[in-house]
Amino acid sequence: MLQAVFLISGLFAQKKTMNWILEPWPWYVSGPLIAFTMFLLIFMGRQFGMSSNLRTMCSMCGADKKADFFNFDWRAQQWNLLVLLGAVIGGFIAQFYLSEDPTTVAISSETIQDLNNLGFESAGKAYLPTELFSTNVFSEPLTLLVLLIGGILIGFGARYAGGCTSGHAISGLSNLQLPSLIAVIGFFIGGLLMIHFLYPLIF
């Protein structure tokens, strides 16, 4: 009898643990974890950023022989490539093994309605809008052109600004960098202008 009680208690505790892992973590858990990670990076003299890995990979492939921008010690940035690899592996594990429904994203019903009004019928049903990121875009010249131009602008802008959203909004702000604050404000202004003014004109 006592063994059965222990078994049931163990299964209940295991279920609660799995539910805690499978459900989205609240801000008061994920936020401090990000802050602790940034503390460790700052303590070790590192600066976190995802887009800088593109520069590192270009330098590894010999781009430093063509442009001075890529002429730097890319070996000193190998740790950041491991962060990128870990983010990819972690994202894959989280979506396919630690998600109750790996096809949907938890966003509010109001946001879903707003996105539906903009033509994104896949809102709330997929992590990436299929209207932009499915294979059908290869048969839609306008969507393909928007993605191409957007990719060029993002790539150029991230390097010209010295970092992307992760580099400025997470690493830069945690270092109290004024340029990062200006960049983050620009990110929000650009996003608002795009969705409320440019997007209706393009589509």
N, C-alpha and C positions, 0 to 999 in steps of 0.2 A: 504493500500500500504506500509506504513511504517512498519507495523507488518511483512509483507512478506519479506521485506528487512532484518529486524532483524533475522527472522527465517532462511533465506538463509545464512546470515553471520554466524549465530550460527552453522548451519550444516557444513559449510565450515571449520570453526575453529575446530569443533569436528573431522572432517575427517583428518585435518592436524595433530591434536594431536594424533589421533589413528595411523596415518602413522609414526609419530615420535616414538611411542611406539613399533609398529610392526617391524620396520626396525632395523637392527643392529646399535648399538650406536658407534659413532666414538671414537677413542682413547682419544681425548681431553675431552670427557665426562666420559667415563668409567674409564680411568686412574686416574683422580683426585678423583673420587668417591672411588676407591680402596684405594688411598692414604689417604683420609679423614677417612675411616674406620680404617686403620692401625694407624693413629694418635690417634683416640679414644681408641683403644686397648692399645697402648703404654702408653697413659695418665692414663689409669686405671690399668696399670701394668699387662696386659694380653699378652699372646703369642699365636698367631693364628696358627692352624695347623689341618689338617683333619685326618691324620693317627694316631695321638695321641688318637683319640676317640676309636680306636680299643683296645688300652691298657686300657683305662678307662672302657670300656664295659667288658673286661676280668676280671678286678679287681672287678667290680660289681658282676660278676657271681661266684666269689670265687677263682679266680686264684691266689690271694695273699697268699693263704694257701699252694700253691704248689711251688711258685717261688718268690724270693725276688724282682724280677724286677717289679712285679705287686703289691708289698706291698707299697702303697702310699695312700694319702687321695684323693680318687676318687671324693668325694663330692665337692672338690674345683674345679673340672673340669666339673661340670654339665653345666656351661654356654656354654662350647664348644660343648656339645651334642645338645644344642638348636641351635647353629650355623649350625651343621650338619643337623638337622631336617629342619631348615629353608632353607638350600641349596637344600634339596630334594624337599620340597614343592614348593620353588621358581622355580626350574628347571622344575617341572611338569607343573606349571601354565604357564611358559614362552613358553614351547614347544607346549602345547595343546590348549592354549587360547590366547596367544599373538604372535603367529607366523603365517605368511601368508601361509607358506607351512611347516608343522611340520615334514615332512619326509626328507627334504634335509638340507644340511649344505653349507654355502656360502664359498667356497674355490676357488682359481684361477683355470683356465682351465689347466695351466701348471702342477699344483699339481695333478689335477685329472688324467692327462695323465701319469704322473710319477707313480701314484698309480695303474693305469690300467696296466702299463707295469710290475708292480710287482705282478699282479694277483688279485688286489682288484677291481673287476668290479663294486662294489657298491659304489665306491668313488664318492662323490658329490650327491649321491642319498639317503644316510642314515647317521645318526650321528655316528653309530658304524658299522664297516665293517661286513657285514653278513657272510663273509668268515671265520670270527673268532668267532662271537658272536651270531650266529643263533643256533637253536636246532640241526642242522645237524652235529655240531662238536662232538656230542656224538656218532656218527657213524664213526668218523674219528680219529683213535687212535693217529696219529702224532699231529694233531691240539690240541687234548685234552691234550696230554702230554706237548706240548709247553705252553699251558695256565696254566697247573698245576705247572710246573717248574717256569714259569714267575711269577705267583702269589706268590709262596714261596720266590723267590728272591726279589720281590718288598716288601713283608711284612717284611722279615728279614732285607733287606737293609734300609728300611725307619726307622725302630726302631734302628738299629745299628748306623745309621748316625744321629739319634736324630731328624728326621723329614723327611717329604716327599717334593714334589715340592712346595706345598703351604706353608709349614712351613718354608722352607729355602728360596725359591725364593721370597716370598712375605713378610713374617714376619721377617725372618733372615736378608735379605738384607736391609730392612727398618730400622733395628737396627744396620746396619753397622757391622754385624758379619762376620769375616774372614772365619770361618768354613762354613758358609752358602754360601759364594762366591765360595769356593772350591767345595762344594757339587753341586752347580748349574753348574759349569764348568764340573764336572763329569757327571751330567745328560745329558748335550749336547754331550759330547764325547761318552758316552755309547749309546745314541740314534743313533749317526752317525755310530758307529761301528756295531750296530745291523742291521740297514737298508741297509748298503752298503756292509757288509762283512758276517755277520752271517746269515741274512735272506736268501740270495741266496744259502748258503750252506745247510740250513735246508730244504728249499722248492724247 
